Amino acid sequence: MKVKPECAVCLIKRAVQEIGLAVEDESKRLETVKAIFRMACERFNPDSVPAVLGSERYRLIRELTGAGDYYKSLKEKANAHALRIAEKLRVEINSIGDVYQRFRKAAIASIAGNAMEFFVLGNDFKIEDIDSILDSAEGEMAIDDLPELYKFILKKPRILYLVDNAGEIAFDTLLIEQLNKMGSEITVAVKSSPIMNDATVEDAAAVNMDRYATRIITTGSSSVGLFIDECSPEFLAHLYRSELIIAKGMGYYETITELKLNKPLAIFLRAKCKPVAENLSVAQHKNVAKFFRHGV
């Protein structure tokens, strides 16, 4: 997916907000904002991919401010809040008799959980918002390929599950538990080091992901979405041997649609921004479960 004009506004807006998290000194903030403007002028063009620019923005802010994981506090709060909700939802899901309905309820919770992202233009998310978003998630499915995907998963494919954000990852455990019960081997991939509020090994541990996944690996990269040229040999081996990829979030959608992955792919996301919503031909703030049976 290529950039739209609105992506330029989001790039700068998020930079200002992230810089505010990263450093308190105003002169350093101004210096870093100027550097982001220069990067945007050089790199923003019709062939740019939003997630690539977002990755470059984050890396530049870290380099210039010397900040560590400046989303850490937000991620910890998101994990704690989401985990409390997920534990209650797990009881509800496992009380359902029908296998498809258990799968569906878990999948939709996972998709709605993708709302847990900060500073997206036109989507001023607060952690407490996830409660109401989950309540209305079923009615906000704009693309619903879950029935077709379920039939495919009954064949017990080897699944590579690409998680997105902290907090959200607690809801992914609900779906991964059901996929496990359906007989699939599930490899969960997190980011190798912090980038924005994307989930890392620490976040997977915080929500007890190891109880449900067959294994947890990293992509070998700290990027928004999938940068094949940065991925580790271990990750690439799992990518190529997988029989189904489930990719969470806008960053993966923006980058994977620029690749040629000739294997079944499910994209789960909440269309939090206007450009992604328009690209998918759905309304903004709607939920998407799109299954590409033959890849992209």
C-alpha positions in Angstrom: 0.0 0.0 0.0 1.3 3.4 -1.0 0.9 6.7 0.9 -2.0 9.1 0.6 -1.7 12.8 1.3 -3.1 12.4 4.8 -0.1 10.2 5.6 2.2 13.3 5.6 0.0 14.9 8.3 0.0 11.7 10.4 3.8 11.3 10.0 4.5 14.7 11.5 1.7 14.6 14.1 2.9 11.3 15.4 6.5 12.5 15.4 5.6 15.5 17.6 3.7 13.3 20.0 6.4 10.6 20.2 9.1 13.2 20.7 7.1 14.4 23.6 7.3 10.9 25.1 11.0 10.6 24.3 12.5 13.8 25.7 11.6 16.7 27.9 14.2 19.3 26.8 12.4 21.7 24.5 15.5 22.6 22.4 16.1 18.8 21.8 12.4 18.5 20.8 12.7 21.3 18.3 15.9 19.9 16.9 14.3 16.5 16.4 11.2 17.9 14.8 13.3 19.7 12.3 15.1 16.4 11.5 11.8 14.7 11.0 10.7 17.4 8.5 13.9 16.9 6.6 13.4 13.2 6.5 9.8 13.6 5.4 10.8 16.0 2.6 13.4 13.5 1.3 11.5 10.3 1.7 7.8 11.2 1.2 6.9 10.4 -2.4 4.1 8.6 -4.3 6.0 5.3 -4.0 6.5 5.5 -0.3 4.9 2.9 2.1 3.4 4.4 5.3 4.8 1.7 7.6 8.3 2.2 6.1 8.2 6.0 6.8 6.8 5.3 10.3 9.7 3.0 11.1 12.2 5.6 9.9 10.5 8.2 12.0 10.7 6.1 15.2 14.4 5.1 14.5 15.4 8.7 13.9 13.7 9.9 17.1 15.5 7.3 19.1 18.8 8.1 17.5 18.5 11.9 18.1 17.0 11.8 21.6 18.9 8.8 23.0 15.6 7.6 24.4 15.1 4.0 25.1 11.7 2.3 24.9 9.7 5.5 25.3 6.4 3.7 24.8 7.2 1.4 27.7 4.7 2.9 30.2 1.9 2.9 27.7 2.6 -0.7 26.7 2.6 -1.9 30.3 -0.7 -0.2 31.0 -2.3 -1.6 27.8 -1.1 -5.1 28.6 -2.5 -5.0 32.2 -5.9 -3.6 31.1 -6.3 -6.0 28.1 -5.2 -9.0 30.2 -7.9 -8.4 32.7 -10.6 -8.3 30.0 -9.1 -11.3 28.1 -9.2 -13.5 31.1 -13.0 -12.9 31.4 -13.5 -13.3 27.7 -11.6 -16.7 27.8 -14.2 -18.1 30.2 -17.1 -16.9 27.9 -15.4 -18.3 24.8 -14.6 -21.7 26.2 -18.2 -22.0 27.5 -19.5 -21.9 23.9 -20.4 -25.4 22.6 -20.0 -24.8 18.8 -16.4 -24.8 17.6 -16.9 -22.3 14.8 -18.6 -19.8 17.2 -15.7 -20.2 19.7 -13.3 -19.5 16.8 -15.4 -16.5 15.6 -15.7 -14.9 19.0 -12.0 -15.2 19.7 -11.1 -13.9 16.2 -13.3 -10.9 16.5 -11.9 -10.0 19.9 -8.4 -10.3 18.4 -9.4 -8.0 15.5 -11.1 -5.4 17.7 -8.0 -5.5 19.9 -6.1 -3.9 17.0 -7.7 -0.6 18.1 -5.0 -0.5 20.8 -2.7 1.9 19.0 -1.8 5.5 20.0 -1.5 8.8 18.0 -3.1 7.6 14.7 -4.5 10.6 12.8 -8.3 10.6 13.3 -8.2 7.9 16.0 -7.6 9.3 19.4 -7.5 6.1 21.3 -7.4 5.8 25.1 -6.8 2.4 26.8 -10.2 2.4 28.4 -11.9 2.7 25.0 -11.2 -1.0 24.3 -14.0 -2.1 26.5 -16.7 -0.4 24.3 -14.9 -1.3 21.1 -15.0 -5.0 22.0 -18.7 -4.8 22.9 -19.6 -3.5 19.4 -17.0 -5.5 17.5 -19.3 -8.0 15.9 -21.5 -5.3 14.4 -18.6 -3.4 13.0 -17.2 -6.2 10.8 -16.9 -4.6 7.4 -15.1 -7.4 5.7 -15.9 -10.8 7.1 -14.0 -13.8 5.6 -14.0 -15.7 8.8 -16.3 -18.5 7.6 -14.0 -19.2 4.6 -10.9 -18.9 6.8 -12.4 -21.3 9.4 -12.9 -24.0 6.7 -9.3 -23.6 5.7 -8.0 -23.9 9.3 -9.9 -27.1 9.7 -7.2 -28.7 7.5 -4.8 -28.0 10.4 -2.3 -25.8 8.5 1.0 -24.7 10.0 0.3 -21.1 11.0 2.6 -18.1 11.3 0.9 -15.5 13.5 2.3 -12.0 13.2 1.2 -10.0 16.2 1.0 -6.3 16.2 0.6 -4.2 19.4 1.1 -4.5 23.1 -2.3 -4.8 24.8 -3.8 -6.2 21.7 -1.6 -9.3 22.1 -3.7 -10.3 25.1 -6.7 -10.8 22.8 -4.5 -12.7 20.3 -4.0 -15.3 23.0 -7.7 -16.0 22.9 -7.6 -16.8 19.1 -4.3 -18.7 19.4 -5.8 -20.9 22.1 -8.7 -21.9 19.8 -6.4 -22.5 16.8 -4.3 -24.8 19.0 -7.4 -26.7 20.0 -8.3 -27.1 16.4 -5.0 -28.9 15.8 -2.8 -26.3 14.1 0.9 -25.6 15.0 1.1 -21.9 15.7 4.4 -19.9 15.5 3.9 -16.4 17.0 6.3 -13.7 15.8 7.0 -10.5 17.8 9.4 -7.7 17.1 13.0 -8.2 18.1 13.3 -4.9 19.9 11.0 -2.0 20.7 9.4 0.1 18.0 6.4 2.2 18.9 3.9 0.1 20.9 4.5 -3.1 18.8 4.7 -6.2 20.9 8.1 -7.7 21.9 9.1 -10.9 23.7 8.5 -9.0 27.0 4.9 -8.2 26.0 4.3 -11.8 25.0 5.5 -12.9 28.4 3.3 -10.3 30.1 0.1 -11.9 28.6 1.2 -15.5 29.0 1.4 -16.1 25.3 3.7 -19.1 25.8 0.7 -21.1 27.3 -1.1 -21.0 23.9 1.5 -20.8 21.1 3.6 -23.7 19.9 6.6 -21.4 19.9 7.4 -17.7 20.1 10.1 -16.2 17.9 11.0 -12.7 16.7 11.0 -11.4 13.2 14.7 -10.4 13.7 13.6 -6.8 13.0 12.3 -3.8 14.8 10.1 -2.4 12.0 6.5 -1.5 11.6 5.2 -4.3 9.4 7.3 -6.8 7.5 10.7 -5.8 6.2 11.9 -9.0 4.5 15.5 -7.8 4.1 15.8 -7.2 7.8 14.3 -10.5 9.0 16.4 -13.2 10.6 17.1 -16.6 9.0 15.0 -18.3 11.7 12.0 -16.1 11.0 12.3 -16.6 7.2 12.4 -20.3 7.7 9.1 -20.2 9.5 7.7 -17.8 7.0 8.5 -20.1 4.0 7.3 -23.3 5.7 4.1 -21.9 7.0 0.8 -22.9 5.3 -1.1 -19.9 6.5 -0.1 -16.5 7.6 -2.3 -14.5 10.0 -1.0 -10.9 10.0 -2.4 -8.4 12.5 -2.7 -4.6 12.0 -2.2 -1.8 9.5 1.6 -2.0 9.4 1.6 -5.5 8.2 -1.2 -4.8 5.7 0.7 -1.8 4.3 4.0 -3.8 3.9 2.7 -7.3 3.0 0.6 -6.0 0.1 3.9 -4.7 -1.4 5.4 -8.2 -1.4 4.7 -11.4 -3.3 3.8 -13.9 -0.7 2.2 -16.7 -2.7 0.6 -18.5 0.2 -2.7 -18.2 2.1 -2.8 -15.0 4.1 -5.4 -13.6 6.5 -5.2 -9.9 7.4 -6.9 -8.9 10.7 -7.2 -5.2 11.5 -9.3 -2.3 12.6 -9.2 0.4 9.9 -8.1 3.2 12.2 -7.0 5.7 9.6 -8.7 7.0 6.5 -6.0 5.9 3.9 -6.1 2.2 5.1 -9.9 2.3 5.2 -10.1 3.7 1.6 -7.6 1.1 0.4 -9.8 -1.6 1.7 -13.0 0.1 0.6 -14.5 0.2 4.1 -15.5 2.9 6.4 -13.0 4.2 9.0 -13.1 2.5 12.4 -14.5 -0.7 11.0 -13.1 -4.2 11.5 -11.6 -6.4 8.8 -11.0 -10.1 8.4 -9.7 -10.5 4.9 -8.6 -13.9 3.6 -6.4 -14.1 0.5 -6.7 -17.9 -0.3 -3.9 -17.7 -2.9 -1.7 -15.0 -1.3 -1.0 -11.5 -2.4 
